[in-house]
Amino acid sequence: MIRTAMRLPGIGIALVLAACASAPLHYYTLVPPANEPANETAVPATAALPFELLPVGVPAQVDQPQLVVREDGQTVALLNGERWIAPLGDEVRGALSADLARELRSPDVSGLTGNGKPLLRIKLDLRRFDSQPGSYALIEGGWSVRVLHGPHAGVLSCSSRISETVGPGYAALVQGHQRAIGQLAMQIADAARALGDGQVVACPAG
């Protein structure tokens, strides 16, 4: 009896460890599928200047491998079983780059030698990346577009706040952030295209 009782804590610990070991990890990406169809009604027939997208800044509070979600008020949860496949800044940059390439119909030439040719330089710094499952996915931040080496050199700096309603579940939450980044890409692309053409450009409303 005594020997059996002494074994029970060890068995309990083993069961807990086994349960932890079997808990599945789910990985998410913000980068859209490569075969995602373009929005033909919103995309112009001609390509804009090639662009360089600088590294994206994200808030320190959500710069974690795990998804960070808001529960209520000031309470947040770090979801150990739900994770980004890459650092969040890289995920946002990858998603924005893909969306901008589709919207502008021009390549992201980041890291390539420009040879002094006309170029759009785009920068984004997120101030908020809020996630509430079953409620909303919100991004807010400042961005800038600069035309380099072209006849219409100039710069525009703006702020955007975009919120998407989401259904229950973490996959729906990630999809909401994908849509929000897509909306942001459209705003940036409209400004970049006009700036590259030498037009007077205003920041998007809202």
SEPAVEX-801443 format. One record per residue: residue in one letter; y, z, x of N, C-alpha, C in turn; residue number from 1. Coordinates in Angstrom, 2 decimals. Layout:
(node "a", (Y, Z, X), (Y, Z, X), (Y, Z, X), NUM);
...
% end
This chain:
(node "m", (-1.20, 0.00, 0.83), (0.00, 0.00, 0.00), (1.25, 0.00, 0.85), 1);
(node "i", (1.26, 0.85, 1.86), (2.43, 0.92, 2.72), (2.60, -0.39, 3.47), 2);
(node "r", (1.49, -0.95, 3.94), (1.55, -2.19, 4.71), (2.08, -3.32, 3.81), 3);
(node "t", (1.62, -3.38, 2.57), (2.09, -4.41, 1.63), (3.57, -4.26, 1.35), 4);
(node "a", (4.02, -3.04, 1.14), (5.43, -2.80, 0.85), (6.30, -3.21, 2.02), 5);
(node "m", (5.82, -3.01, 3.22), (6.61, -3.38, 4.39), (6.71, -4.88, 4.54), 6);
(node "r", (5.72, -5.60, 4.01), (5.77, -7.05, 4.12), (6.76, -7.67, 3.13), 7);
(node "l", (7.04, -7.03, 2.04), (7.85, -7.63, 0.97), (9.23, -8.08, 1.43), 8);
(node "p", (9.98, -7.27, 2.20), (11.28, -7.77, 2.66), (11.16, -9.06, 3.45), 9);
(node "g", (10.13, -9.13, 4.31), (9.93, -10.36, 5.08), (9.63, -11.54, 4.18), 10);
(node "i", (8.81, -11.32, 3.15), (8.49, -12.40, 2.21), (9.75, -12.82, 1.46), 11);
(node "g", (10.57, -11.82, 1.06), (11.81, -12.14, 0.35), (12.75, -12.96, 1.20), 12);
(node "i", (12.88, -12.60, 2.46), (13.75, -13.35, 3.37), (13.23, -14.76, 3.54), 13);
(node "a", (11.91, -14.91, 3.68), (11.31, -16.23, 3.84), (11.57, -17.10, 2.62), 14);
(node "l", (11.47, -16.50, 1.41), (11.73, -17.26, 0.19), (13.17, -17.71, 0.11), 15);
(node "v", (14.09, -16.83, 0.50), (15.52, -17.18, 0.49), (15.79, -18.30, 1.47), 16);
(node "l", (15.21, -18.19, 2.69), (15.41, -19.24, 3.69), (14.83, -20.56, 3.22), 17);
(node "a", (13.67, -20.50, 2.56), (13.05, -21.73, 2.07), (13.92, -22.37, 1.00), 18);
(node "a", (14.51, -21.53, 0.13), (15.38, -22.05, -0.92), (16.61, -22.70, -0.33), 19);
(node "c", (17.18, -22.06, 0.70), (18.37, -22.62, 1.36), (18.02, -23.93, 2.05), 20);
(node "a", (16.84, -23.95, 2.69), (16.45, -25.15, 3.42), (16.22, -26.32, 2.49), 21);
(node "s", (15.76, -26.03, 1.24), (15.44, -27.10, 0.31), (16.65, -27.54, -0.52), 22);
(node "a", (17.76, -26.81, -0.45), (18.95, -27.20, -1.22), (19.46, -28.53, -0.71), 23);
(node "p", (19.55, -29.54, -1.58), (19.95, -30.88, -1.11), (21.43, -30.95, -0.74), 24);
(node "l", (21.74, -31.77, 0.24), (23.12, -32.08, 0.59), (23.47, -33.44, 0.03), 25);
(node "h", (24.64, -33.54, -0.59), (25.12, -34.81, -1.12), (26.34, -35.24, -0.31), 26);
(node "y", (26.33, -36.50, 0.12), (27.42, -37.03, 0.93), (28.18, -38.10, 0.14), 27);
(node "y", (29.50, -38.08, 0.29), (30.36, -38.98, -0.46), (31.28, -39.76, 0.48), 28);
(node "t", (31.67, -40.94, 0.02), (32.65, -41.73, 0.75), (33.72, -42.22, -0.22), 29);
(node "l", (34.93, -42.35, 0.29), (36.03, -42.91, -0.49), (36.15, -44.42, -0.31), 30);
(node "v", (35.46, -44.96, 0.67), (35.57, -46.39, 0.97), (34.86, -47.19, -0.12), 31);
(node "p", (35.56, -48.15, -0.74), (34.94, -48.92, -1.82), (33.87, -49.87, -1.28), 32);
(node "p", (32.94, -50.31, -2.14), (31.92, -51.27, -1.70), (32.56, -52.55, -1.20), 33);
(node "a", (31.93, -53.17, -0.22), (32.48, -54.38, 0.38), (32.53, -55.54, -0.61), 34);
(node "n", (31.64, -55.53, -1.61), (31.60, -56.63, -2.57), (32.40, -56.33, -3.84), 35);
(node "e", (33.26, -55.31, -3.79), (34.06, -54.98, -4.97), (35.00, -56.14, -5.29), 36);
(node "p", (35.02, -56.64, -6.53), (35.82, -57.82, -6.85), (37.31, -57.52, -6.78), 37);
(node "a", (38.08, -58.50, -6.36), (39.53, -58.36, -6.29), (40.13, -58.46, -7.67), 38);
(node "n", (41.29, -57.83, -7.86), (42.04, -57.93, -9.10), (42.88, -59.20, -9.05), 39);
(node "e", (42.34, -60.30, -9.57), (42.97, -61.60, -9.40), (44.33, -61.68, -10.10), 40);
(node "t", (44.54, -60.89, -11.15), (45.81, -60.95, -11.87), (46.92, -60.28, -11.09), 41);
(node "a", (46.55, -59.36, -10.17), (47.57, -58.62, -9.44), (47.76, -59.12, -8.02), 42);
(node "v", (46.82, -59.92, -7.51), (46.87, -60.35, -6.12), (47.49, -61.73, -6.01), 43);
(node "p", (48.49, -61.93, -5.17), (49.11, -63.24, -5.04), (48.19, -64.24, -4.35), 44);
(node "a", (48.51, -65.54, -4.51), (47.65, -66.58, -3.94), (47.79, -66.66, -2.43), 45);
(node "t", (48.95, -66.29, -1.88), (49.18, -66.40, -0.45), (49.03, -65.04, 0.23), 46);
(node "a", (48.58, -65.08, 1.46), (48.39, -63.84, 2.21), (49.71, -63.35, 2.77), 47);
(node "a", (49.81, -62.02, 2.91), (50.97, -61.41, 3.55), (50.73, -61.35, 5.05), 48);
(node "l", (51.67, -60.74, 5.77), (51.50, -60.54, 7.20), (50.29, -59.62, 7.46), 49);
(node "p", (49.63, -59.77, 8.60), (48.61, -58.80, 8.96), (49.24, -57.42, 9.09), 50);
(node "f", (48.43, -56.39, 8.94), (48.99, -55.03, 8.96), (48.22, -54.14, 9.92), 51);
(node "e", (48.92, -53.11, 10.36), (48.34, -52.06, 11.20), (48.50, -50.75, 10.44), 52);
(node "l", (47.38, -50.12, 10.09), (47.42, -48.85, 9.38), (47.19, -47.71, 10.37), 53);
(node "l", (48.19, -46.87, 10.52), (48.10, -45.75, 11.46), (47.16, -44.66, 10.91), 54);
(node "p", (46.70, -43.73, 11.76), (45.87, -42.63, 11.27), (46.57, -41.87, 10.13), 55);
(node "v", (45.78, -41.47, 9.15), (46.31, -40.82, 7.95), (46.27, -39.30, 8.12), 56);
(node "g", (47.38, -38.65, 7.82), (47.42, -37.19, 7.84), (47.01, -36.62, 6.51), 57);
(node "v", (46.20, -35.55, 6.52), (45.76, -34.89, 5.30), (46.09, -33.40, 5.40), 58);
(node "p", (46.26, -32.71, 4.27), (46.58, -31.28, 4.31), (45.47, -30.47, 4.98), 59);
(node "a", (45.86, -29.48, 5.75), (44.88, -28.66, 6.47), (43.92, -27.96, 5.52), 60);
(node "q", (44.39, -27.62, 4.31), (43.55, -26.87, 3.37), (42.31, -27.65, 2.94), 61);
(node "v", (42.40, -28.98, 2.94), (41.26, -29.79, 2.48), (40.62, -30.58, 3.62), 62);
(node "d", (41.09, -30.38, 4.82), (40.56, -31.12, 5.97), (39.28, -30.43, 6.45), 63);
(node "q", (38.25, -30.52, 5.61), (36.97, -29.85, 5.84), (35.84, -30.85, 5.63), 64);
(node "p", (34.67, -30.62, 6.24), (33.52, -31.49, 5.94), (33.11, -31.41, 4.47), 65);
(node "q", (33.29, -30.23, 3.86), (32.89, -30.02, 2.48), (34.01, -30.45, 1.52), 66);
(node "l", (33.62, -30.79, 0.29), (34.61, -31.00, -0.75), (35.26, -29.66, -1.08), 67);
(node "v", (36.57, -29.65, -1.21), (37.31, -28.46, -1.59), (37.87, -28.71, -2.98), 68);
(node "v", (37.46, -27.88, -3.95), (37.87, -28.11, -5.33), (38.64, -26.91, -5.86), 69);
(node "r", (39.55, -27.21, -6.76), (40.32, -26.16, -7.42), (39.54, -25.68, -8.65), 70);
(node "e", (39.43, -24.37, -8.79), (38.70, -23.82, -9.92), (39.65, -23.40, -11.04), 71);
(node "d", (40.60, -22.56, -10.73), (41.63, -22.19, -11.70), (42.77, -21.52, -10.95), 72);
(node "g", (43.99, -21.83, -11.35), (45.15, -21.21, -10.71), (45.14, -21.45, -9.21), 73);
(node "q", (45.09, -20.36, -8.44), (45.13, -20.44, -6.99), (43.75, -20.34, -6.36), 74);
(node "t", (42.69, -20.35, -7.16), (41.34, -20.21, -6.65), (40.75, -21.57, -6.30), 75);
(node "v", (40.19, -21.66, -5.09), (39.52, -22.90, -4.67), (38.13, -22.56, -4.16), 76);
(node "a", (37.27, -23.56, -4.17), (35.89, -23.37, -3.71), (35.55, -24.42, -2.67), 77);
(node "l", (34.84, -23.99, -1.65), (34.34, -24.88, -0.59), (32.88, -25.18, -0.92), 78);
(node "l", (32.57, -26.42, -1.23), (31.24, -26.79, -1.72), (30.34, -27.19, -0.56), 79);
(node "n", (29.49, -26.27, -0.13), (28.65, -26.53, 1.03), (27.65, -27.66, 0.80), 80);
(node "g", (27.22, -27.85, -0.44), (26.24, -28.89, -0.73), (26.83, -30.26, -1.00), 81);
(node "e", (28.17, -30.35, -1.09), (28.86, -31.61, -1.40), (29.81, -31.91, -0.24), 82);
(node "r", (29.55, -33.00, 0.50), (30.27, -33.22, 1.76), (30.75, -34.66, 1.90), 83);
(node "w", (31.81, -34.80, 2.68), (32.28, -36.14, 3.05), (31.41, -36.67, 4.17), 84);
(node "i", (31.16, -37.97, 4.17), (30.32, -38.57, 5.19), (31.06, -38.68, 6.52), 85);
(node "a", (32.40, -38.61, 6.49), (33.25, -38.65, 7.69), (34.44, -37.73, 7.46), 86);
(node "p", (35.19, -37.37, 8.51), (36.39, -36.54, 8.29), (37.28, -37.12, 7.21), 87);
(node "l", (37.89, -36.26, 6.41), (38.64, -36.71, 5.24), (39.76, -37.67, 5.61), 88);
(node "g", (40.47, -37.43, 6.71), (41.52, -38.35, 7.13), (40.98, -39.75, 7.39), 89);
(node "d", (39.79, -39.82, 8.00), (39.16, -41.12, 8.26), (38.71, -41.78, 6.96), 90);
(node "e", (38.23, -40.97, 6.02), (37.80, -41.50, 4.73), (38.98, -42.11, 3.97), 91);
(node "v", (40.10, -41.38, 3.92), (41.28, -41.89, 3.22), (41.78, -43.15, 3.90), 92);
(node "r", (41.82, -43.13, 5.23), (42.30, -44.30, 5.95), (41.41, -45.52, 5.70), 93);
(node "g", (40.08, -45.30, 5.75), (39.16, -46.40, 5.52), (39.30, -46.99, 4.13), 94);
(node "a", (39.45, -46.12, 3.12), (39.61, -46.60, 1.75), (40.93, -47.35, 1.58), 95);
(node "l", (42.01, -46.79, 2.13), (43.32, -47.43, 2.01), (43.35, -48.77, 2.74), 96);
(node "s", (42.73, -48.83, 3.92), (42.68, -50.07, 4.67), (41.97, -51.17, 3.88), 97);
(node "a", (40.82, -50.82, 3.28), (40.07, -51.81, 2.50), (40.87, -52.28, 1.29), 98);
(node "d", (41.53, -51.34, 0.61), (42.33, -51.70, -0.57), (43.54, -52.55, -0.19), 99);
(node "l", (44.20, -52.20, 0.93), (45.36, -52.98, 1.37), (44.95, -54.39, 1.79), 100);
(node "a", (43.82, -54.51, 2.48), (43.35, -55.83, 2.88), (43.09, -56.71, 1.67), 101);
(node "r", (42.56, -56.10, 0.61), (42.31, -56.86, -0.62), (43.62, -57.23, -1.32), 102);
(node "e", (44.54, -56.26, -1.41), (45.80, -56.50, -2.12), (46.69, -57.50, -1.37), 103);
(node "l", (46.75, -57.36, -0.05), (47.62, -58.23, 0.76), (46.95, -59.54, 1.15), 104);
(node "r", (45.63, -59.58, 1.02), (44.86, -60.73, 1.50), (45.17, -61.01, 2.98), 105);
(node "s", (45.24, -59.95, 3.72), (45.48, -60.05, 5.16), (44.67, -58.95, 5.85), 106);
(node "p", (44.36, -59.13, 7.14), (43.48, -58.18, 7.82), (44.22, -56.96, 8.37), 107);
(node "d", (43.47, -55.88, 8.53), (43.94, -54.71, 9.26), (43.65, -54.97, 10.74), 108);
(node "v", (44.71, -55.12, 11.53), (44.55, -55.47, 12.95), (44.77, -54.25, 13.84), 109);
(node "s", (44.58, -53.07, 13.29), (44.76, -51.85, 14.08), (43.87, -51.88, 15.31), 110);
(node "g", (44.45, -51.54, 16.45), (43.71, -51.52, 17.71), (43.64, -52.84, 18.42), 111);
(node "l", (44.14, -53.91, 17.81), (44.14, -55.21, 18.45), (45.49, -55.51, 19.08), 112);
(node "t", (45.51, -56.36, 20.07), (46.76, -56.74, 20.73), (47.55, -57.67, 19.82), 113);
(node "g", (48.79, -57.28, 19.54), (49.59, -58.05, 18.60), (50.25, -59.28, 19.19), 114);
(node "n", (50.44, -59.32, 20.48), (51.07, -60.48, 21.16), (52.46, -60.78, 20.61), 115);
(node "g", (53.14, -59.76, 20.12), (54.51, -59.94, 19.65), (54.65, -60.72, 18.37), 116);
(node "k", (53.54, -60.93, 17.63), (53.60, -61.67, 16.37), (54.05, -60.74, 15.24), 117);
(node "p", (54.63, -61.30, 14.16), (55.05, -60.48, 13.03), (53.90, -59.63, 12.50), 118);
(node "l", (54.24, -58.38, 12.15), (53.22, -57.41, 11.80), (53.80, -56.36, 10.86), 119);
(node "l", (53.00, -55.90, 9.91), (53.36, -54.78, 9.06), (52.72, -53.52, 9.62), 120);
(node "r", (53.52, -52.50, 9.88), (52.97, -51.21, 10.32), (53.11, -50.22, 9.17), 121);
(node "i", (51.98, -49.65, 8.76), (51.94, -48.79, 7.58), (51.46, -47.40, 7.99), 122);
(node "k", (52.16, -46.39, 7.47), (51.80, -45.00, 7.78), (51.76, -44.19, 6.49), 123);
(node "l", (50.78, -43.30, 6.39), (50.64, -42.42, 5.23), (50.36, -41.01, 5.70), 124);
(node "d", (51.10, -40.05, 5.14), (50.85, -38.63, 5.35), (50.72, -37.97, 3.99), 125);
(node "l", (49.52, -37.49, 3.68), (49.30, -36.83, 2.41), (49.74, -35.37, 2.47), 126);
(node "r", (50.47, -34.96, 1.46), (50.86, -33.55, 1.33), (49.91, -32.80, 0.41), 127);
(node "r", (49.31, -33.53, -0.54), (48.36, -32.91, -1.46), (47.17, -33.85, -1.66), 128);
(node "f", (46.00, -33.25, -1.74), (44.77, -33.95, -2.09), (44.00, -32.97, -2.96), 129);
(node "d", (44.35, -32.93, -4.24), (43.84, -31.91, -5.16), (42.67, -32.46, -5.96), 130);
(node "s", (41.67, -31.61, -6.15), (40.46, -32.00, -6.86), (40.07, -30.91, -7.85), 131);
(node "q", (39.99, -31.26, -9.13), (39.48, -30.33, -10.13), (38.42, -31.05, -10.97), 132);
(node "p", (37.14, -30.74, -10.73), (36.08, -31.44, -11.44), (36.26, -31.39, -12.95), 133);
(node "g", (36.01, -32.52, -13.60), (36.15, -32.59, -15.05), (37.57, -32.62, -15.53), 134);
(node "s", (38.53, -32.72, -14.62), (39.94, -32.68, -15.00), (40.74, -33.79, -14.32), 135);
(node "y", (41.01, -33.65, -13.02), (41.86, -34.64, -12.36), (41.57, -34.74, -10.87), 136);
(node "a", (41.97, -35.88, -10.31), (42.01, -36.11, -8.87), (43.44, -36.54, -8.55), 137);
(node "l", (44.11, -35.83, -7.66), (45.54, -36.06, -7.41), (45.80, -36.23, -5.93), 138);
(node "i", (46.61, -37.23, -5.61), (47.11, -37.38, -4.24), (48.63, -37.47, -4.29), 139);
(node "e", (49.26, -36.92, -3.27), (50.73, -36.97, -3.17), (51.09, -37.01, -1.69), 140);
(node "g", (52.02, -37.87, -1.35), (52.41, -37.93, 0.06), (53.52, -38.92, 0.31), 141);
(node "g", (53.92, -38.99, 1.56), (54.95, -39.92, 1.98), (54.35, -41.06, 2.78), 142);
(node "w", (54.90, -42.26, 2.60), (54.40, -43.42, 3.32), (55.56, -44.31, 3.74), 143);
(node "s", (55.30, -45.12, 4.73), (56.34, -46.03, 5.21), (55.73, -47.36, 5.58), 144);
(node "v", (56.53, -48.40, 5.44), (56.16, -49.76, 5.85), (57.25, -50.26, 6.77), 145);
(node "r", (56.86, -50.75, 7.93), (57.82, -51.29, 8.89), (57.38, -52.71, 9.27), 146);
(node "v", (58.33, -53.64, 9.27), (58.05, -55.01, 9.71), (58.43, -55.11, 11.18), 147);
(node "l", (57.47, -55.50, 12.01), (57.71, -55.61, 13.44), (57.70, -57.08, 13.86), 148);
(node "h", (58.61, -57.40, 14.76), (58.63, -58.70, 15.47), (58.93, -59.91, 14.58), 149);
(node "g", (59.19, -59.70, 13.32), (59.44, -60.85, 12.46), (60.93, -61.10, 12.26), 150);
(node "p", (61.27, -62.19, 11.59), (62.67, -62.50, 11.31), (63.28, -61.54, 10.29), 151);
(node "h", (62.43, -60.82, 9.55), (62.93, -59.89, 8.53), (62.58, -58.45, 8.88), 152);
(node "a", (62.76, -58.07, 10.12), (62.42, -56.71, 10.55), (63.15, -55.69, 9.70), 153);
(node "g", (62.43, -54.66, 9.28), (63.03, -53.61, 8.46), (62.01, -52.52, 8.21), 154);
(node "v", (62.44, -51.47, 7.52), (61.55, -50.35, 7.25), (61.88, -49.78, 5.88), 155);
(node "l", (60.86, -49.30, 5.19), (61.01, -48.63, 3.90), (60.16, -47.37, 3.92), 156);
(node "s", (60.74, -46.24, 3.52), (60.01, -44.97, 3.44), (60.06, -44.45, 2.01), 157);
(node "c", (58.92, -44.08, 1.47), (58.82, -43.68, 0.06), (57.85, -42.51, -0.09), 158);
(node "s", (57.82, -41.95, -1.29), (56.85, -40.92, -1.66), (56.15, -41.37, -2.93), 159);
(node "s", (54.90, -40.99, -3.06), (54.12, -41.32, -4.26), (53.31, -40.11, -4.69), 160);
(node "r", (53.14, -39.99, -5.99), (52.28, -38.94, -6.59), (51.44, -39.64, -7.65), 161);
(node "i", (50.14, -39.61, -7.49), (49.23, -40.32, -8.38), (48.12, -39.37, -8.80), 162);
(node "s", (47.91, -39.28, -10.12), (46.86, -38.42, -10.66), (45.95, -39.25, -11.56), 163);
(node "e", (44.66, -39.08, -11.39), (43.67, -39.78, -12.19), (42.81, -38.77, -12.95), 164);
(node "t", (42.63, -39.01, -14.25), (41.74, -38.17, -15.06), (40.30, -38.47, -14.69), 165);
(node "v", (39.49, -37.42, -14.54), (38.09, -37.60, -14.14), (37.18, -36.87, -15.11), 166);
(node "g", (35.95, -37.37, -15.20), (34.93, -36.72, -16.01), (34.21, -35.64, -15.22), 167);
(node "p", (33.17, -35.05, -15.82), (32.43, -33.99, -15.12), (31.62, -34.55, -13.96), 168);
(node "g", (31.39, -33.70, -12.97), (30.56, -34.09, -11.83), (31.38, -34.47, -10.62), 169);
(node "y", (30.77, -34.30, -9.45), (31.49, -34.56, -8.20), (31.60, -36.05, -7.90), 170);
(node "a", (30.63, -36.84, -8.31), (30.73, -38.28, -8.11), (31.93, -38.84, -8.89), 171);
(node "a", (32.14, -38.36, -10.10), (33.29, -38.79, -10.90), (34.59, -38.37, -10.24), 172);
(node "l", (34.59, -37.21, -9.61), (35.77, -36.72, -8.91), (36.12, -37.63, -7.74), 173);
(node "v", (35.11, -38.01, -6.95), (35.33, -38.91, -5.82), (35.81, -40.27, -6.31), 174);
(node "q", (35.24, -40.77, -7.39), (35.68, -42.04, -7.96), (37.13, -41.97, -8.41), 175);
(node "g", (37.54, -40.80, -8.92), (38.95, -40.61, -9.30), (39.87, -40.72, -8.11), 176);
(node "h", (39.47, -40.15, -6.98), (40.28, -40.27, -5.77), (40.28, -41.72, -5.26), 177);
(node "q", (39.16, -42.42, -5.41), (39.13, -43.84, -5.04), (40.15, -44.63, -5.86), 178);
(node "r", (40.20, -44.36, -7.16), (41.16, -45.07, -8.03), (42.59, -44.72, -7.65), 179);
(node "a", (42.83, -43.44, -7.33), (44.18, -43.03, -6.94), (44.61, -43.73, -5.66), 180);
(node "i", (43.72, -43.83, -4.69), (44.04, -44.53, -3.45), (44.26, -46.01, -3.72), 181);
(node "g", (43.49, -46.58, -4.64), (43.71, -47.97, -5.03), (45.08, -48.20, -5.64), 182);
(node "q", (45.53, -47.26, -6.48), (46.87, -47.36, -7.06), (47.94, -47.27, -5.97), 183);
(node "l", (47.72, -46.36, -5.02), (48.66, -46.22, -3.92), (48.71, -47.49, -3.08), 184);
(node "a", (47.56, -48.10, -2.85), (47.51, -49.34, -2.08), (48.32, -50.44, -2.76), 185);
(node "m", (48.27, -50.51, -4.08), (49.05, -51.52, -4.80), (50.55, -51.28, -4.62), 186);
(node "q", (50.96, -50.01, -4.68), (52.38, -49.70, -4.48), (52.84, -50.09, -3.08), 187);
(node "i", (52.03, -49.72, -2.09), (52.39, -50.03, -0.70), (52.38, -51.54, -0.47), 188);
(node "a", (51.37, -52.23, -1.03), (51.26, -53.68, -0.83), (52.45, -54.41, -1.45), 189);
(node "d", (52.88, -54.00, -2.63), (54.04, -54.64, -3.26), (55.28, -54.51, -2.38), 190);
(node "a", (55.48, -53.30, -1.85), (56.64, -53.07, -0.98), (56.50, -53.84, 0.32), 191);
(node "a", (55.31, -53.85, 0.91), (55.09, -54.53, 2.19), (55.30, -56.04, 2.05), 192);
(node "r", (54.81, -56.60, 0.97), (54.94, -58.04, 0.76), (56.41, -58.44, 0.63), 193);
(node "a", (57.14, -57.67, -0.17), (58.55, -57.97, -0.36), (59.35, -57.76, 0.92), 194);
(node "l", (59.04, -56.70, 1.63), (59.76, -56.41, 2.88), (59.49, -57.52, 3.90), 195);
(node "g", (58.26, -57.98, 3.97), (57.92, -59.04, 4.91), (58.61, -60.36, 4.57), 196);
(node "d", (58.96, -60.54, 3.29), (59.67, -61.76, 2.86), (61.19, -61.61, 2.98), 197);
(node "g", (61.65, -60.46, 3.47), (63.08, -60.26, 3.64), (63.81, -59.85, 2.39), 198);
(node "q", (63.10, -59.40, 1.37), (63.74, -59.00, 0.12), (64.25, -57.56, 0.22), 199);
(node "v", (65.21, -57.24, -0.65), (65.67, -55.86, -0.79), (64.63, -55.12, -1.61), 200);
(node "v", (64.11, -54.02, -1.08), (62.98, -53.34, -1.70), (63.37, -51.92, -2.08), 201);
(node "a", (62.96, -51.49, -3.27), (63.16, -50.11, -3.72), (61.81, -49.43, -3.79), 202);
(node "c", (61.81, -48.12, -3.63), (60.58, -47.35, -3.75), (60.06, -47.39, -5.18), 203);
(node "p", (58.75, -47.33, -5.38), (58.21, -47.33, -6.74), (58.65, -46.08, -7.51), 204);
(node "a", (58.83, -46.23, -8.80), (59.22, -45.09, -9.63), (58.03, -44.14, -9.79), 205);
(node "g", (58.34, -42.87, -9.88), (57.29, -41.88, -10.12), (56.69, -41.32, -8.85), 206);
% end
